Amino acid sequence: MLPLPTLPQVVDATSALALIDVLQAALRDAGHTDRMRAPPPQPTTCCGRGCNGCVWEGYFDALVFWREDALALLVEAPAPSA
C-alpha cells in the first residue's frame, strides 16, 4: 500500500481543485484510475450573492463523498499489474 497523500483543506474552488489533483495523482500511482468515478463538476450557476443553499455548498458536500471514496480505494491493496 502506498502512503496516503497529504490533503489540502478545502475552503474554496482553488483548494477543491488542488484536492482533486492530489487524489487523482495518488489514484493513478496506485493503478486505480479505472476504478474511480470522476470528481463532481464545479458549479457554473452561482449568482455570487451568498444564497442559503448555494450551489457551492452542494459541490463541497459532493466533494467530501468523492474524497472518501478515493481514500477508501487508496487503502485497498494496489491494483493488479496487467
Rosetta silent file (secondary structure, phi, psi, omega in degrees, C-alpha in Angstrom):
SEQUENCE: MLPLPTLPQVVDATSALALIDVLQAALRDAGHTDRMRAPPPQPTTCCGRGCNGCVWEGYFDALVFWREDALALLVEAPAPSA
SCORE:     score description
SCORE:     0.000 S_00000001
   1 L     0.000  132.540  175.884    0.000    0.000    0.000 S_00000001
   2 L   -75.129  150.546  176.144    1.287    3.448   -0.910 S_00000001
   3 L   -65.212  145.591  178.684    1.266    6.087    1.840 S_00000001
   4 L   -69.391  142.848 -179.166   -1.801    8.295    1.786 S_00000001
   5 L   -72.632  156.413  171.178   -1.194   11.757    0.368 S_00000001
   6 L   -76.768  124.849 -174.355   -1.311   14.904    2.452 S_00000001
   7 L  -101.183  134.897  175.661   -4.614   16.519    1.538 S_00000001
   8 L   -71.002  149.960  174.853   -5.198   20.250    1.290 S_00000001
   9 L   -75.520  133.316 -178.546   -8.058   21.708    3.292 S_00000001
  10 L   -90.211  115.979  179.447  -10.937   22.650    1.005 S_00000001
  11 L  -128.520  -12.184 -178.893  -12.044   26.225    1.573 S_00000001
  12 L  -162.013 -176.580 -177.526  -12.698   27.473   -1.960 S_00000001
  13 H   -62.553  -38.762 -178.713  -12.669   26.465   -5.633 S_00000001
  14 H   -65.134  -45.156  179.717   -8.873   26.627   -5.880 S_00000001
  15 H   -70.961  -28.533  175.216   -8.293   24.354   -2.900 S_00000001
  16 H   -64.352  -44.357  177.897  -11.004   21.986   -4.181 S_00000001
  17 H   -64.411  -36.631  177.447   -9.104   21.634   -7.464 S_00000001
  18 H   -63.754  -42.699  177.539   -5.874   21.060   -5.522 S_00000001
  19 H   -60.235  -46.620  179.991   -7.532   18.259   -3.542 S_00000001
  20 H   -60.511  -44.514  179.845   -8.798   16.644   -6.743 S_00000001
  21 H   -60.300  -45.098 -179.144   -5.334   16.878   -8.331 S_00000001
  22 H   -62.631  -46.844 -177.364   -3.630   15.280   -5.316 S_00000001
  23 H   -70.184  -38.152  177.983   -6.114   12.424   -5.100 S_00000001
  24 H   -65.365  -36.818  176.251   -6.188   11.752   -8.835 S_00000001
  25 H   -65.035  -42.631  179.146   -2.373   11.563   -8.852 S_00000001
  26 H   -65.027  -40.911  177.745   -2.426    9.148   -5.902 S_00000001
  27 H   -64.241  -40.819  178.205   -5.089    7.011   -7.602 S_00000001
  28 H   -62.720  -45.535  179.960   -3.043    6.988  -10.810 S_00000001
  29 H   -62.684  -32.057 -179.774    0.108    5.970   -8.891 S_00000001
  30 H   -86.966   -4.737  179.337   -1.821    3.147   -7.199 S_00000001
  31 L    78.229   26.003 -176.478   -3.283    1.950  -10.510 S_00000001
  32 L  -109.758   13.848 -175.665   -6.883    2.731   -9.544 S_00000001
  33 H   -62.198  -31.515 -178.975   -7.843    5.333  -12.140 S_00000001
  34 H   -80.010  -10.160 -178.385  -10.210    2.943  -13.904 S_00000001
  35 H  -100.710   -5.574 -175.715  -11.987    2.090  -10.635 S_00000001
  36 L  -112.445  134.076  177.447  -12.760    5.637   -9.506 S_00000001
  37 L   -70.748  163.347  178.960  -15.548    7.820  -10.808 S_00000001
  38 L   -67.100  151.073  176.228  -14.851   11.345  -11.967 S_00000001
  39 L   -67.424  160.141  178.769  -14.894   14.096   -9.342 S_00000001
  40 L   -63.454  142.842  178.500  -18.000   16.260   -9.153 S_00000001
  41 L   -74.282  146.106  177.011  -18.031   19.105  -11.669 S_00000001
  42 L   -67.847  146.072  179.220  -17.692   22.619  -10.334 S_00000001
  43 L   -64.859  150.928  178.027  -20.905   24.647  -10.385 S_00000001
  44 L  -123.462    3.105 -173.454  -21.474   27.097  -13.188 S_00000001
  45 L  -114.862   16.160 -179.316  -24.696   28.717  -11.961 S_00000001
  46 L   -69.479  134.191  179.514  -23.613   30.599   -8.811 S_00000001
  47 L   -91.101  -11.871  177.445  -25.009   34.125   -8.685 S_00000001
  48 L    81.529   10.683 -178.202  -22.460   35.278   -6.112 S_00000001
  49 L   -95.485    3.556  178.612  -24.994   36.604   -3.593 S_00000001
  50 L    71.967   37.076 -177.445  -24.200   34.106   -0.833 S_00000001
  51 L   -59.554  146.875  170.287  -27.539   32.345   -1.024 S_00000001
  52 L   -68.874  124.482 -175.991  -28.555   29.895    1.674 S_00000001
  53 L    82.956   30.853 -179.832  -28.123   26.530   -0.032 S_00000001
  54 L   -55.549  150.565  178.811  -25.660   27.895   -2.595 S_00000001
  55 H   -59.835  -27.058  177.729  -24.648   25.549   -5.390 S_00000001
  56 H   -68.219  -32.947  177.018  -21.116   25.636   -3.966 S_00000001
  57 H   -62.053  -44.408  177.545  -22.358   24.082   -0.715 S_00000001
  58 H   -63.597  -38.621  178.434  -23.714   21.130   -2.689 S_00000001
  59 H   -63.343  -47.700 -179.215  -20.454   20.892   -4.637 S_00000001
  60 H   -64.395  -36.166  175.528  -18.339   20.827   -1.482 S_00000001
  61 H   -63.643  -44.646  178.943  -20.650   18.173    0.034 S_00000001
  62 H   -63.911  -35.573  179.521  -20.316   16.045   -3.115 S_00000001
  63 H   -66.402  -33.802  176.471  -16.554   16.526   -2.997 S_00000001
  64 H   -61.446  -45.489  179.659  -16.462   15.124    0.559 S_00000001
  65 H   -65.931  -39.611  178.324  -18.113   11.903   -0.652 S_00000001
  66 H   -63.489  -43.485  178.513  -15.773   11.713   -3.651 S_00000001
  67 H   -60.807  -43.729  179.721  -12.753   12.198   -1.371 S_00000001
  68 H   -62.284  -41.422  177.910  -13.958    9.452    0.974 S_00000001
  69 H   -65.393  -41.026  178.543  -14.402    7.035   -1.945 S_00000001
  70 H   -63.707  -44.804  179.490  -10.951    7.889   -3.311 S_00000001
  71 H   -64.784  -36.572  177.320   -9.323    7.360    0.083 S_00000001
  72 H   -61.782  -41.185  176.963  -11.141    4.041    0.503 S_00000001
  73 H   -65.410  -38.526 -177.082   -9.662    2.861   -2.793 S_00000001
  74 H   -68.705  -26.937  178.899   -6.210    4.030   -1.782 S_00000001
  75 H   -85.090  -11.074  173.480   -6.191    1.983    1.416 S_00000001
  76 L   -70.752  170.273  175.418   -7.090   -1.162   -0.525 S_00000001
  77 L   -61.422  150.289  177.725   -4.403   -3.395   -1.970 S_00000001
  78 L   -58.486  152.101  178.149   -2.750   -1.980   -5.090 S_00000001
  79 L   -62.991  143.533  178.905   -4.410   -2.752   -8.405 S_00000001
  80 L   -65.143  144.875  177.749   -3.050   -5.900  -10.075 S_00000001
  81 L   -75.852  143.144 -179.693   -0.480   -5.310  -12.801 S_00000001
  82 L   -87.195    0.000    0.000   -1.563   -6.137  -16.322 S_00000001
